[in-house]
């Protein structure tokens, strides 16, 4: 603000300045005020702007969401591994690409493990909920993402040495020493575990869309893909803030279905109202279940 006042005083004292020049200086002053206010807003909302910037990087990057298979061989098991995760191995093309093109978040380089987790999660949310995301909002991606987060944290907190997947509720698969893995390393195992998230089943019609998220459904598909990326960045990079946003979906909730389904054996529906970002989540479009109950 002192800078603006100084400009105004200077303008008033120089009689030879034309009206055009005066107007230009006033416009410059207003732009300075707007810039200062915008900068203050960024400070007030913490990581929000960085999160959006990172989402935009992934949306525009040709390798993030790259089509991994134009044709899917339905006879092959574990399509997640066959078509996607193998490219994240040390000599895989996605691993090599991001090693050569590092990106930063809040001044620190993002690890390959986190980029892999974000993309695996984004492809899963897109395959599971792109219609709901487009029709009803990003809150449905947040809801599904919270279930995945809950499962990931359960595995991280309960994995024991030499127990493989025993006691982990079937949330993850063999083989992995989960007790030695970092949080973000567990996410790809959670989303790809057998018969958990149906889009990764070999005969599921959504599989090809998760493998090529930029290829199908035109503008609506691109819109849903962008929102899936946004939710995934939020979950992996701002985990604690995401938990606060989805606090009504409890940490011990691990199961959901979409649409009308018969009650699962040994499960009962959770009928408490779920609100995320002031939006009520439709229980038919996102039904939560408590399982392992009599």
Secondary structure, DSSP 8 states (H G I E B T S, - for coil): -HHHHHHHHHHHH-TT--HHHHHHHHHHHHHHHHHHHHHHHHHHTTTHHHHHHHHHHHHH-SSTT----SS--TTSS-HIIIIIGGGGSTTSHHHHHHHHS--EETTEE--HHHHHHHHHHHHHHHHHHHHHHHHH-THHHHHHHHHHHHHHHHHHHH--TT-TTTTSTTSS-SS--GGGS-HHHHHHHHHHSTTTSGGGSTT-TTHHHHHTTTTSSHHHHHHHHHHHHHHHHHHHHSHHHHHHHTTTS-TT--EEE-SS----TTEEEE-S--EETTEE--TTTSEEEEES--
